[in-house]
Amino acid sequence: MKRDLIKIQELDKKDIAASIAQDHEALLELWDQEGIAIPPDSDPIEGIAALEKWLHPSEEVAYQVTKYEHEFKERQIIGDWAFEWGIFRTAAELFDNSPPIEESGKLLRILKRQPDGEWKVARAIWNLDQQRG
């Protein structure tokens, strides 16, 4: 169980590093082949092919991620499945000199142990906090 928890924490660290680096290949590697992402205000993205298309937008990225962090409040491992939920915060600088973007929200992920013992994201859903201003 402790080894699994360490592997899940490693997955979370890889997610942060790949998100900040905007390394879409590394992000895709974190997903199970049958993974499903449910982003805010969007249809579900089902399966690795759809996730790859979603992570590789057809237009050039016009921002640089400057911060991405999450703080998981709970992690539970149940056999070959695990879940974690928490909060995330992100920030990005836009290349057109617009004001920086800062967002936060809640995140729930269901993880699946792979045959090689590694953990990957099987399901992820998140929302965005309302911006106060």
The first five atom37 places (N, CA, C, CB, O) and aatype in JSON, in Angstrom:
{
  "aatype": [12, 11, 1, 3, 10, 9, 11, 9, 5, 6, 10, 3, 11, 11, 3, 9, 0, 0, 15, 9, 0, 5, 3, 8, 6, 0, 10, 10, 6, 10, 17, 3, 5, 6, 7, 9, 0, 9, 14, 14, 3, 15, 3, 14, 9, 6, 7, 9, 0, 0, 10, 6, 11, 17, 10, 8, 14, 15, 6, 6, 19, 0, 18, 5, 19, 16, 11, 18, 6, 8, 6, 13, 11, 6, 1, 5, 9, 9, 7, 3, 17, 0, 13, 6, 17, 7, 9, 13, 1, 16, 0, 0, 6, 10, 13, 3, 2, 15, 14, 14, 9, 6, 6, 15, 7, 11, 10, 10, 1, 9, 10, 11, 1, 5, 14, 3, 7, 6, 17, 11, 19, 0, 1, 0, 9, 17, 2, 10, 3, 5, 5, 1, 7],
  "atom_mask": [
    [1, 1, 1, 1, 1],
    [1, 1, 1, 1, 1],
    [1, 1, 1, 1, 1],
    [1, 1, 1, 1, 1],
    [1, 1, 1, 1, 1],
    [1, 1, 1, 1, 1],
    [1, 1, 1, 1, 1],
    [1, 1, 1, 1, 1],
    [1, 1, 1, 1, 1],
    [1, 1, 1, 1, 1],
    [1, 1, 1, 1, 1],
    [1, 1, 1, 1, 1],
    [1, 1, 1, 1, 1],
    [1, 1, 1, 1, 1],
    [1, 1, 1, 1, 1],
    [1, 1, 1, 1, 1],
    [1, 1, 1, 1, 1],
    [1, 1, 1, 1, 1],
    [1, 1, 1, 1, 1],
    [1, 1, 1, 1, 1],
    [1, 1, 1, 1, 1],
    [1, 1, 1, 1, 1],
    [1, 1, 1, 1, 1],
    [1, 1, 1, 1, 1],
    [1, 1, 1, 1, 1],
    [1, 1, 1, 1, 1],
    [1, 1, 1, 1, 1],
    [1, 1, 1, 1, 1],
    [1, 1, 1, 1, 1],
    [1, 1, 1, 1, 1],
    [1, 1, 1, 1, 1],
    [1, 1, 1, 1, 1],
    [1, 1, 1, 1, 1],
    [1, 1, 1, 1, 1],
    [1, 1, 1, 0, 1],
    [1, 1, 1, 1, 1],
    [1, 1, 1, 1, 1],
    [1, 1, 1, 1, 1],
    [1, 1, 1, 1, 1],
    [1, 1, 1, 1, 1],
    [1, 1, 1, 1, 1],
    [1, 1, 1, 1, 1],
    [1, 1, 1, 1, 1],
    [1, 1, 1, 1, 1],
    [1, 1, 1, 1, 1],
    [1, 1, 1, 1, 1],
    [1, 1, 1, 0, 1],
    [1, 1, 1, 1, 1],
    [1, 1, 1, 1, 1],
    [1, 1, 1, 1, 1],
    [1, 1, 1, 1, 1],
    [1, 1, 1, 1, 1],
    [1, 1, 1, 1, 1],
    [1, 1, 1, 1, 1],
    [1, 1, 1, 1, 1],
    [1, 1, 1, 1, 1],
    [1, 1, 1, 1, 1],
    [1, 1, 1, 1, 1],
    [1, 1, 1, 1, 1],
    [1, 1, 1, 1, 1],
    [1, 1, 1, 1, 1],
    [1, 1, 1, 1, 1],
    [1, 1, 1, 1, 1],
    [1, 1, 1, 1, 1],
    [1, 1, 1, 1, 1],
    [1, 1, 1, 1, 1],
    [1, 1, 1, 1, 1],
    [1, 1, 1, 1, 1],
    [1, 1, 1, 1, 1],
    [1, 1, 1, 1, 1],
    [1, 1, 1, 1, 1],
    [1, 1, 1, 1, 1],
    [1, 1, 1, 1, 1],
    [1, 1, 1, 1, 1],
    [1, 1, 1, 1, 1],
    [1, 1, 1, 1, 1],
    [1, 1, 1, 1, 1],
    [1, 1, 1, 1, 1],
    [1, 1, 1, 0, 1],
    [1, 1, 1, 1, 1],
    [1, 1, 1, 1, 1],
    [1, 1, 1, 1, 1],
    [1, 1, 1, 1, 1],
    [1, 1, 1, 1, 1],
    [1, 1, 1, 1, 1],
    [1, 1, 1, 0, 1],
    [1, 1, 1, 1, 1],
    [1, 1, 1, 1, 1],
    [1, 1, 1, 1, 1],
    [1, 1, 1, 1, 1],
    [1, 1, 1, 1, 1],
    [1, 1, 1, 1, 1],
    [1, 1, 1, 1, 1],
    [1, 1, 1, 1, 1],
    [1, 1, 1, 1, 1],
    [1, 1, 1, 1, 1],
    [1, 1, 1, 1, 1],
    [1, 1, 1, 1, 1],
    [1, 1, 1, 1, 1],
    [1, 1, 1, 1, 1],
    [1, 1, 1, 1, 1],
    [1, 1, 1, 1, 1],
    [1, 1, 1, 1, 1],
    [1, 1, 1, 1, 1],
    [1, 1, 1, 0, 1],
    [1, 1, 1, 1, 1],
    [1, 1, 1, 1, 1],
    [1, 1, 1, 1, 1],
    [1, 1, 1, 1, 1],
    [1, 1, 1, 1, 1],
    [1, 1, 1, 1, 1],
    [1, 1, 1, 1, 1],
    [1, 1, 1, 1, 1],
    [1, 1, 1, 1, 1],
    [1, 1, 1, 1, 1],
    [1, 1, 1, 1, 1],
    [1, 1, 1, 0, 1],
    [1, 1, 1, 1, 1],
    [1, 1, 1, 1, 1],
    [1, 1, 1, 1, 1],
    [1, 1, 1, 1, 1],
    [1, 1, 1, 1, 1],
    [1, 1, 1, 1, 1],
    [1, 1, 1, 1, 1],
    [1, 1, 1, 1, 1],
    [1, 1, 1, 1, 1],
    [1, 1, 1, 1, 1],
    [1, 1, 1, 1, 1],
    [1, 1, 1, 1, 1],
    [1, 1, 1, 1, 1],
    [1, 1, 1, 1, 1],
    [1, 1, 1, 1, 1],
    [1, 1, 1, 0, 1]
  ],
  "atom_positions": [
    [[0.83, -1.2, 0.0], [0.0, 0.0, 0.0], [0.88, 1.26, 0.0], [-0.95, 0.0, 1.22], [0.6, 2.2, -0.74]],
    [[1.93, 1.27, 0.83], [2.81, 2.44, 0.89], [3.51, 2.65, -0.46], [3.86, 2.27, 2.01], [3.67, 3.79, -0.9]],
    [[3.92, 1.55, -1.11], [4.56, 1.65, -2.41], [3.61, 2.24, -3.44], [5.05, 0.27, -2.88], [4.01, 3.06, -4.26]],
    [[2.34, 1.84, -3.39], [1.35, 2.4, -4.3], [1.16, 3.9, -4.06], [0.01, 1.67, -4.15], [1.06, 4.68, -5.0]],
    [[1.11, 4.29, -2.8], [0.95, 5.71, -2.48], [2.12, 6.52, -3.03], [0.83, 5.9, -0.95], [1.93, 7.61, -3.56]],
    [[3.32, 5.99, -2.9], [4.5, 6.68, -3.44], [4.39, 6.81, -4.95], [5.79, 5.92, -3.06], [4.71, 7.86, -5.5]],
    [[3.96, 5.76, -5.63], [3.81, 5.8, -7.09], [2.74, 6.81, -7.51], [3.45, 4.4, -7.63], [2.89, 7.5, -8.52]],
    [[1.68, 6.91, -6.74], [0.63, 7.9, -7.04], [1.16, 9.31, -6.84], [-0.62, 7.66, -6.16], [0.88, 10.2, -7.64]],
    [[1.92, 9.52, -5.79], [2.52, 10.84, -5.56], [3.5, 11.19, -6.68], [3.23, 10.88, -4.18], [3.62, 12.35, -7.06]],
    [[4.21, 10.19, -7.2], [5.1, 10.41, -8.34], [4.3, 10.81, -9.57], [5.93, 9.14, -8.63], [4.72, 11.7, -10.32]],
    [[3.16, 10.17, -9.8], [2.28, 10.53, -10.9], [1.87, 12.0, -10.77], [1.03, 9.61, -10.94], [1.89, 12.75, -11.74]],
    [[1.49, 12.4, -9.56], [1.07, 13.78, -9.33], [2.2, 14.76, -9.63], [0.59, 13.96, -7.88], [1.96, 15.83, -10.2]],
    [[3.43, 14.42, -9.25], [4.59, 15.29, -9.53], [4.87, 15.37, -11.02], [5.84, 14.77, -8.79], [5.2, 16.44, -11.54]],
    [[4.74, 14.25, -11.72], [4.92, 14.25, -13.18], [3.87, 15.13, -13.85], [4.85, 12.81, -13.74], [4.17, 15.83, -14.81]],
    [[2.63, 15.09, -13.33], [1.56, 15.92, -13.87], [1.91, 17.4, -13.74], [0.23, 15.63, -13.15], [1.73, 18.17, -14.68]],
    [[2.4, 17.79, -12.58], [2.77, 19.2, -12.36], [3.9, 19.6, -13.3], [3.2, 19.42, -10.88], [3.8, 20.63, -13.97]],
    [[4.96, 18.8, -13.36], [6.11, 19.14, -14.2], [5.72, 19.23, -15.67], [7.23, 18.1, -14.01], [6.11, 20.17, -16.36]],
    [[4.95, 18.25, -16.16], [4.55, 18.25, -17.57], [3.6, 19.4, -17.88], [3.89, 16.92, -17.93], [3.65, 19.97, -18.97]],
    [[2.73, 19.75, -16.94], [1.8, 20.86, -17.16], [2.55, 22.18, -17.26], [0.77, 20.93, -16.02], [2.27, 22.99, -18.15]],
    [[3.5, 22.41, -16.38], [4.27, 23.66, -16.42], [5.12, 23.72, -17.68], [5.18, 23.79, -15.17], [5.23, 24.77, -18.31]],
    [[5.71, 22.59, -18.07], [6.53, 22.55, -19.28], [5.7, 22.53, -20.56], [7.43, 21.33, -19.25], [6.24, 22.67, -21.65]],
    [[4.39, 22.35, -20.42], [3.48, 22.21, -21.55], [3.95, 21.06, -22.45], [3.4, 23.53, -22.36], [3.94, 21.15, -23.68]],
    [[4.37, 19.98, -21.8], [4.86, 18.78, -22.47], [3.67, 17.84, -22.68], [6.0, 18.08, -21.65], [3.35, 17.02, -21.82]],
    [[3.04, 17.96, -23.83], [1.83, 17.2, -24.1], [2.07, 15.7, -24.17], [1.22, 17.67, -25.39], [1.21, 14.91, -23.78]],
    [[3.23, 15.3, -24.67], [3.55, 13.87, -24.72], [3.65, 13.29, -23.31], [4.87, 13.63, -25.49], [3.13, 12.21, -23.04]],
    [[4.32, 14.01, -22.41], [4.45, 13.55, -21.03], [3.09, 13.5, -20.33], [5.41, 14.46, -20.24], [2.83, 12.6, -19.54]],
    [[2.23, 14.47, -20.62], [0.89, 14.45, -20.03], [0.09, 13.25, -20.54], [0.14, 15.76, -20.36], [-0.6, 12.6, -19.76]],
    [[0.19, 12.97, -21.81], [-0.54, 11.84, -22.39], [-0.09, 10.53, -21.76], [-0.35, 11.8, -23.92], [-0.91, 9.62, -21.57]],
    [[1.18, 10.41, -21.44], [1.72, 9.2, -20.81], [1.11, 8.92, -19.44], [3.23, 9.32, -20.68], [1.17, 7.79, -18.94]],
    [[0.52, 9.93, -18.82], [-0.07, 9.77, -17.49], [-1.47, 9.17, -17.54], [-0.12, 11.11, -16.78], [-2.04, 8.83, -16.51]],
    [[-2.03, 9.02, -18.74], [-3.41, 8.57, -18.92], [-3.5, 7.1, -19.28], [-4.09, 9.39, -19.98], [-2.69, 6.59, -20.04]],
    [[-4.5, 6.43, -18.72], [-4.86, 5.08, -19.1], [-5.41, 5.1, -20.53], [-5.92, 4.48, -18.11], [-5.97, 6.11, -20.97]],
    [[-5.25, 4.01, -21.26], [-5.72, 3.92, -22.66], [-7.22, 4.24, -22.79], [-5.43, 2.53, -23.21], [-7.66, 4.74, -23.82]],
    [[-7.97, 3.93, -21.77], [-9.42, 4.17, -21.81], [-9.82, 5.36, -20.94], [-10.18, 2.91, -21.36], [-10.96, 5.47, -20.5]],
    [[-8.87, 6.25, -20.69], [-9.11, 7.41, -19.83], [-10.18, 8.33, -20.36], [0.0, 0.0, 0.0], [-10.42, 8.41, -21.56]],
    [[-10.83, 9.01, -19.42], [-11.86, 9.99, -19.77], [-11.62, 11.25, -18.95], [-13.3, 9.41, -19.51], [-11.53, 11.2, -17.72]],
    [[-11.52, 12.38, -19.64], [-11.4, 13.68, -18.99], [-12.73, 14.4, -19.14], [-10.23, 14.53, -19.62], [-13.36, 14.37, -20.19]],
    [[-13.16, 15.04, -18.05], [-14.41, 15.81, -18.08], [-14.08, 17.24, -17.63], [-15.53, 15.15, -17.14], [-14.23, 17.58, -16.45]],
    [[-13.62, 18.08, -18.59], [-13.26, 19.45, -18.24], [-14.5, 20.32, -18.05], [-12.37, 20.05, -19.31], [-15.6, 19.95, -18.47]],
    [[-14.33, 21.47, -17.42], [-15.46, 22.37, -17.22], [-16.02, 22.86, -18.57], [-15.05, 23.58, -16.36], [-15.27, 23.11, -19.52]],
    [[-17.32, 22.98, -18.63], [-18.0, 23.54, -19.81], [-17.61, 22.86, -21.11], [-17.69, 25.02, -19.91], [-17.46, 23.51, -22.14]],
    [[-17.45, 21.54, -21.07], [-17.04, 20.82, -22.26], [-17.61, 19.4, -22.23], [-15.5, 20.77, -22.36], [-17.99, 18.89, -21.18]],
    [[-17.68, 18.79, -23.39], [-18.08, 17.4, -23.46], [-16.96, 16.51, -22.93], [-18.46, 17.0, -24.91], [-15.8, 16.93, -22.96]],
    [[-17.27, 15.33, -22.47], [-16.22, 14.39, -22.04], [-15.28, 14.06, -23.21], [-16.86, 13.1, -21.47], [-15.7, 14.02, -24.37]],
    [[-14.04, 13.82, -22.89], [-13.03, 13.43, -23.86], [-12.7, 11.98, -23.54], [-11.73, 14.36, -23.81], [-12.11, 11.68, -22.5]],
    [[-13.1, 11.07, -24.44], [-13.07, 9.64, -24.13], [-12.03, 8.88, -24.94], [-14.43, 9.04, -24.38], [-12.06, 8.89, -26.17]],
    [[-11.12, 8.23, -24.24], [-10.13, 7.37, -24.87], [-8.84, 8.09, -25.21], [0.0, 0.0, 0.0], [-8.81, 9.31, -25.35]],
    [[-7.78, 7.31, -25.35], [-6.45, 7.87, -25.54], [-6.32, 8.66, -26.83], [-5.42, 6.77, -25.52], [-5.62, 9.67, -26.86]],
    [[-6.99, 8.24, -27.91], [-6.9, 8.99, -29.18], [-7.54, 10.37, -29.04], [-7.6, 8.19, -30.32], [-6.99, 11.36, -29.52]],
    [[-8.69, 10.44, -28.39], [-9.35, 11.73, -28.18], [-8.54, 12.6, -27.21], [-10.78, 11.52, -27.64], [-8.47, 13.82, -27.39]],
    [[-7.95, 11.98, -26.19], [-7.12, 12.74, -25.26], [-5.89, 13.3, -25.97], [-6.68, 11.84, -24.08], [-5.48, 14.44, -25.71]],
    [[-5.31, 12.51, -26.86], [-4.15, 13.0, -27.61], [-4.52, 14.2, -28.46], [-3.57, 11.87, -28.5], [-3.79, 15.19, -28.5]],
    [[-5.64, 14.13, -29.14], [-6.1, 15.26, -29.97], [-6.37, 16.49, -29.1], [-7.39, 14.87, -30.75], [-6.03, 17.61, -29.48]],
    [[-6.97, 16.28, -27.94], [-7.28, 17.38, -27.02], [-6.0, 18.02, -26.48], [-8.16, 16.88, -25.85], [-5.93, 19.24, -26.35]],
    [[-5.0, 17.21, -26.17], [-3.74, 17.72, -25.64], [-2.86, 18.37, -26.7], [-2.98, 16.61, -24.97], [-1.95, 19.12, -26.37]],
    [[-3.13, 18.08, -27.97], [-2.35, 18.64, -29.08], [-3.25, 19.53, -29.93], [-1.72, 17.51, -29.95], [-3.68, 19.14, -31.01]],
    [[-3.55, 20.73, -29.44], [-4.45, 21.6, -30.2], [-3.87, 21.92, -31.59], [-4.71, 22.9, -29.43], [-2.66, 21.96, -31.77]],
    [[-4.77, 22.14, -32.54], [-4.34, 22.4, -33.92], [-3.71, 23.78, -34.07], [-5.52, 22.26, -34.88], [-2.91, 24.01, -34.98]],
    [[-4.06, 24.69, -33.18], [-3.48, 26.03, -33.26], [-2.32, 26.14, -32.27], [-4.55, 27.12, -32.98], [-2.25, 25.4, -31.28]],
    [[-1.42, 27.07, -32.54], [-0.26, 27.26, -31.69], [-0.68, 27.81, -30.32], [0.75, 28.19, -32.37], [-1.57, 28.66, -30.24]],
    [[-0.04, 27.35, -29.29], [-0.34, 27.8, -27.94], [0.15, 29.23, -27.78], [0.32, 26.87, -26.88], [1.29, 29.54, -28.14]],
    [[-0.7, 30.1, -27.24], [-0.39, 31.52, -27.12], [-0.15, 31.94, -25.67], [-1.51, 32.35, -27.72], [-0.42, 33.08, -25.29]],
    [[0.35, 31.02, -24.86], [0.61, 31.33, -23.45], [1.69, 30.41, -22.9], [-0.69, 31.2, -22.61], [2.0, 29.37, -23.48]],
    [[2.25, 30.81, -21.78], [3.22, 29.99, -21.07], [2.69, 29.75, -19.65], [4.64, 30.67, -21.04], [2.41, 30.71, -18.92]],
    [[2.57, 28.5, -19.27], [2.14, 28.17, -17.91], [3.26, 28.57, -16.96], [1.79, 26.65, -17.77], [4.41, 28.16, -17.14]],
    [[2.94, 29.36, -15.96], [3.94, 29.8, -14.98], [3.76, 29.13, -13.63], [3.88, 31.31, -14.81], [4.67, 29.12, -12.8]],
    [[2.57, 28.56, -13.41], [2.34, 27.87, -12.14], [1.26, 26.82, -12.36], [1.93, 28.86, -11.01], [0.25, 27.07, -13.02]],
    [[1.47, 25.66, -11.79], [0.43, 24.65, -11.7], [0.73, 23.83, -10.46], [0.36, 23.74, -13.0], [1.81, 23.25, -10.33]],
    [[-0.2, 23.79, -9.57], [-0.01, 23.03, -8.34], [-1.34, 22.46, -7.9], [0.59, 23.91, -7.22], [-2.4, 23.02, -8.16]],
    [[-1.27, 21.33, -7.23], [-2.47, 20.79, -6.62], [-2.16, 20.34, -5.2], [-3.04, 19.61, -7.45], [-1.03, 20.01, -4.85]],
    [[-3.2, 20.36, -4.42], [-3.11, 19.95, -3.02], [-4.23, 18.94, -2.79], [-3.22, 21.2, -2.02], [-5.4, 19.31, -2.66]],
    [[-3.86, 17.68, -2.76], [-4.87, 16.66, -2.59], [-5.23, 16.51, -1.12], [-4.38, 15.32, -3.15], [-4.36, 16.4, -0.26]],
    [[-6.52, 16.52, -0.86], [-7.05, 16.44, 0.5], [-7.27, 15.01, 0.94], [-8.35, 17.22, 0.61], [-7.29, 14.71, 2.14]],
    [[-7.44, 14.12, -0.03], [-7.7, 12.71, 0.29], [-7.2, 11.84, -0.84], [-9.2, 12.47, 0.55], [-7.33, 12.17, -2.02]],
    [[-6.64, 10.71, -0.46], [-6.27, 9.65, -1.41], [-6.7, 8.34, -0.8], [-4.72, 9.66, -1.72], [-6.45, 8.07, 0.38]],
    [[-7.35, 7.51, -1.6], [-7.76, 6.19, -1.15], [-7.37, 5.18, -2.22], [-9.3, 6.13, -0.84], [-7.57, 5.43, -3.41]],
    [[-6.83, 4.05, -1.8], [-6.47, 2.97, -2.71], [-7.35, 1.78, -2.39], [-4.95, 2.61, -2.61], [-7.41, 1.33, -1.24]],
    [[-8.03, 1.27, -3.41], [-8.93, 0.14, -3.25], [-8.59, -0.87, -4.34], [-10.45, 0.57, -3.32], [-9.09, -0.77, -5.46]],
    [[-7.73, -1.82, -4.03], [-7.3, -2.8, -5.02], [-6.51, -2.14, -6.13], [0.0, 0.0, 0.0], [-5.52, -1.46, -5.87]],
    [[-6.95, -2.34, -7.37], [-6.28, -1.77, -8.54], [-6.81, -0.39, -8.91], [-6.43, -2.69, -9.72], [-6.46, 0.14, -9.96]],
    [[-7.63, 0.18, -8.06], [-8.2, 1.5, -8.28], [-7.86, 2.42, -7.12], [-9.73, 1.42, -8.48], [-7.68, 1.97, -5.99]],
    [[-7.79, 3.69, -7.41], [-7.56, 4.69, -6.36], [-8.29, 5.96, -6.76], [-6.03, 4.96, -6.14], [-8.59, 6.18, -7.94]],
    [[-8.57, 6.79, -5.77], [-9.1, 8.1, -6.09], [-8.4, 9.14, -5.24], [-10.62, 8.16, -5.89], [-7.91, 8.85, -4.15]],
    [[-8.37, 10.34, -5.77], [-7.82, 11.48, -5.04], [-8.62, 12.71, -5.42], [-6.3, 11.67, -5.35], [-9.02, 12.89, -6.57]],
    [[-8.84, 13.56, -4.43], [-9.52, 14.82, -4.72], [-8.79, 15.93, -3.99], [-11.03, 14.76, -4.3], [-8.17, 15.72, -2.95]],
    [[-8.89, 17.11, -4.56], [-8.23, 18.25, -3.93], [-8.5, 19.52, -4.7], [0.0, 0.0, 0.0], [-9.47, 19.63, -5.45]],
    [[-7.62, 20.48, -4.5], [-7.74, 21.78, -5.15], [-6.52, 21.99, -6.05], [-7.87, 22.93, -4.1], [-5.47, 21.4, -5.82]],
    [[-6.67, 22.82, -7.05], [-5.54, 23.17, -7.9], [-5.52, 24.67, -8.14], [-5.6, 22.41, -9.25], [-6.54, 25.36, -8.05]],
    [[-4.33, 25.16, -8.44], [-4.14, 26.56, -8.78], [-3.2, 26.6, -9.99], [-3.55, 27.39, -7.56], [-2.22, 25.85, -10.07]],
    [[-3.52, 27.48, -10.91], [-2.69, 27.6, -12.11], [-2.59, 29.07, -12.52], [-3.27, 26.75, -13.27], [-3.46, 29.88, -12.21]],
    [[-1.52, 29.38, -13.23], [-1.33, 30.74, -13.75], [-0.6, 30.63, -15.09], [-0.52, 31.64, -12.74], [0.16, 29.69, -15.32]],
    [[-0.86, 31.6, -15.96], [-0.22, 31.62, -17.27], [0.0, 33.06, -17.72], [-1.08, 30.85, -18.31], [-0.8, 33.95, -17.42]],
    [[1.09, 33.25, -18.43], [1.4, 34.53, -19.08], [1.0, 34.4, -20.54], [2.93, 34.92, -18.92], [1.39, 33.44, -21.21]],
    [[0.25, 35.36, -21.03], [-0.18, 35.36, -22.43], [0.88, 36.06, -23.29], [-1.55, 36.06, -22.59], [1.47, 37.05, -22.88]],
    [[1.11, 35.53, -24.48], [2.13, 36.09, -25.36], [1.72, 37.42, -25.98], [2.45, 35.11, -26.45], [2.57, 38.12, -26.53]],
    [[0.43, 37.78, -25.9], [-0.01, 39.05, -26.49], [0.02, 40.2, -25.47], [-1.42, 38.9, -27.05], [-0.57, 41.25, -25.71]],
    [[0.7, 39.99, -24.35], [0.86, 41.0, -23.29], [-0.44, 41.33, -22.57], [1.44, 42.26, -23.87], [-0.52, 42.36, -21.9]],
    [[-1.46, 40.49, -22.69], [-2.67, 40.65, -21.9], [-2.33, 40.36, -20.44], [-3.82, 39.72, -22.41], [-1.29, 39.77, -20.16]],
    [[-3.19, 40.77, -19.52], [-2.92, 40.45, -18.11], [-2.82, 38.94, -17.9], [-4.03, 41.03, -17.21], [-3.5, 38.17, -18.57]],
    [[-1.97, 38.51, -16.98], [-1.83, 37.07, -16.71], [-3.17, 36.46, -16.28], [-0.77, 36.84, -15.61], [-4.04, 37.14, -15.74]],
    [[-3.3, 35.18, -16.54], [-4.49, 34.42, -16.16], [-4.16, 33.63, -14.9], [-4.97, 33.47, -17.31], [-3.12, 32.97, -14.82]],
    [[-5.04, 33.69, -13.92], [-4.9, 32.86, -12.72], [-6.24, 32.18, -12.49], [-4.47, 33.71, -11.47], [-7.29, 32.83, -12.52]],
    [[-6.19, 30.86, -12.26], [-7.4, 30.1, -12.01], [-7.17, 29.13, -10.88], [-7.85, 29.35, -13.28], [-6.04, 28.76, -10.56]],
    [[-8.27, 28.73, -10.28], [-8.22, 27.69, -9.25], [-9.52, 26.91, -9.34], [-8.01, 28.31, -7.8], [-10.49, 27.35, -9.95]],
    [[-9.52, 25.73, -8.73], [-10.71, 24.92, -8.75], [-10.52, 23.64, -7.98], [0.0, 0.0, 0.0], [-9.54, 23.47, -7.24]],
    [[-11.46, 22.74, -8.15], [-11.43, 21.43, -7.49], [-11.2, 20.35, -8.53], [-12.73, 21.17, -6.7], [-11.59, 20.5, -9.69]],
    [[-10.56, 19.26, -8.1], [-10.18, 18.19, -9.0], [-10.47, 16.84, -8.34], [-8.69, 18.3, -9.38], [-10.16, 16.64, -7.17]],
    [[-11.05, 15.94, -9.11], [-11.27, 14.56, -8.67], [-10.71, 13.65, -9.74], [-12.8, 14.26, -8.41], [-11.06, 13.76, -10.92]],
    [[-9.82, 12.74, -9.33], [-9.25, 11.79, -10.27], [-9.43, 10.37, -9.76], [-7.75, 12.08, -10.51], [-9.28, 10.09, -8.57]],
    [[-9.76, 9.48, -10.69], [-9.79, 8.05, -10.43], [-8.59, 7.47, -11.17], [-11.16, 7.38, -10.88], [-8.42, 7.69, -12.37]],
    [[-7.78, 6.73, -10.46], [-6.55, 6.18, -11.0], [-6.68, 4.67, -11.13], [-5.36, 6.55, -10.11], [-7.41, 4.03, -10.38]],
    [[-5.96, 4.11, -12.09], [-6.01, 2.68, -12.33], [-4.58, 2.12, -12.35], [-6.75, 2.35, -13.65], [-3.71, 2.64, -13.04]],
    [[-4.37, 1.06, -11.57], [-3.07, 0.41, -11.58], [-2.92, -0.34, -12.91], [-2.9, -0.57, -10.36], [-3.81, -1.07, -13.33]],
    [[-1.78, -0.14, -13.55], [-1.49, -0.78, -14.82], [-0.83, -2.14, -14.57], [-0.57, 0.13, -15.68], [-0.35, -2.4, -13.47]],
    [[-0.8, -3.01, -15.58], [-0.18, -4.32, -15.4], [1.28, -4.27, -14.91], [-0.24, -5.08, -16.7], [1.75, -5.19, -14.25]],
    [[1.99, -3.17, -15.24], [3.38, -3.04, -14.81], [3.51, -2.45, -13.4], [4.16, -2.18, -15.79], [4.62, -2.22, -12.93]],
    [[2.38, -2.19, -12.73], [2.39, -1.65, -11.38], [2.32, -0.14, -11.3], [0.0, 0.0, 0.0], [2.13, 0.42, -10.21]],
    [[2.48, 0.54, -12.44], [2.37, 2.0, -12.45], [0.9, 2.4, -12.36], [3.03, 2.6, -13.72], [0.01, 1.61, -12.69]],
    [[0.66, 3.62, -11.92], [-0.69, 4.16, -11.83], [-0.88, 5.19, -12.93], [-0.96, 4.79, -10.43], [0.02, 5.97, -13.22]],
    [[-2.08, 5.18, -13.54], [-2.42, 6.18, -14.56], [-3.81, 6.72, -14.28], [-2.35, 5.56, -15.98], [-4.61, 6.11, -13.58]],
    [[-4.06, 7.88, -14.85], [-5.36, 8.53, -14.68], [-6.39, 7.81, -15.56], [-5.29, 10.05, -15.04], [-6.22, 7.71, -16.77]],
    [[-7.44, 7.31, -14.93], [-8.53, 6.65, -15.67], [-9.68, 7.63, -15.91], [-9.03, 5.42, -14.9], [-10.31, 7.6, -16.96]],
    [[-9.95, 8.48, -14.94], [-11.01, 9.49, -15.04], [-10.53, 10.74, -14.31], [-12.36, 8.97, -14.43], [-9.88, 10.66, -13.28]],
    [[-10.87, 11.89, -14.86], [-10.57, 13.15, -14.19], [-11.68, 14.14, -14.5], [-9.18, 13.73, -14.64], [-12.11, 14.29, -15.64]],
    [[-12.13, 14.79, -13.47], [-13.14, 15.84, -13.61], [-12.71, 17.01, -12.74], [-14.58, 15.34, -13.23], [-12.22, 16.81, -11.63]],
    [[-12.89, 18.21, -13.23], [-12.51, 19.38, -12.45], [-13.45, 20.53, -12.79], [-11.05, 19.77, -12.72], [-14.11, 20.54, -13.82]],
    [[-13.46, 21.48, -11.88], [-14.23, 22.69, -12.1], [-13.36, 23.9, -11.8], [-15.51, 22.7, -11.23], [-12.25, 23.76, -11.28]],
    [[-13.85, 25.07, -12.14], [-13.13, 26.3, -11.87], [-13.88, 27.12, -10.84], [-12.93, 27.11, -13.16], [-15.11, 27.26, -10.91]],
    [[-13.14, 27.66, -9.9], [-13.76, 28.56, -8.93], [-14.2, 29.82, -9.66], [-12.78, 28.89, -7.76], [-13.58, 30.24, -10.64]],
    [[-15.27, 30.44, -9.16], [-15.7, 31.71, -9.73], [-14.65, 32.77, -9.4], [-17.1, 32.13, -9.2], [-14.16, 32.85, -8.28]],
    [[-14.33, 33.57, -10.4], [-13.37, 34.65, -10.17], [-14.08, 35.78, -9.43], [-12.75, 35.16, -11.51], [-15.16, 36.22, -9.84]],
    [[-13.48, 36.23, -8.38], [-14.06, 37.34, -7.61], [-13.4, 38.62, -8.08], [-13.86, 37.13, -6.07], [-12.18, 38.67, -8.29]],
    [[-14.18, 39.65, -8.23], [-13.52, 40.86, -8.7], [-14.36, 42.01, -8.71], [0.0, 0.0, 0.0], [-13.91, 43.09, -9.08]]
  ]
}
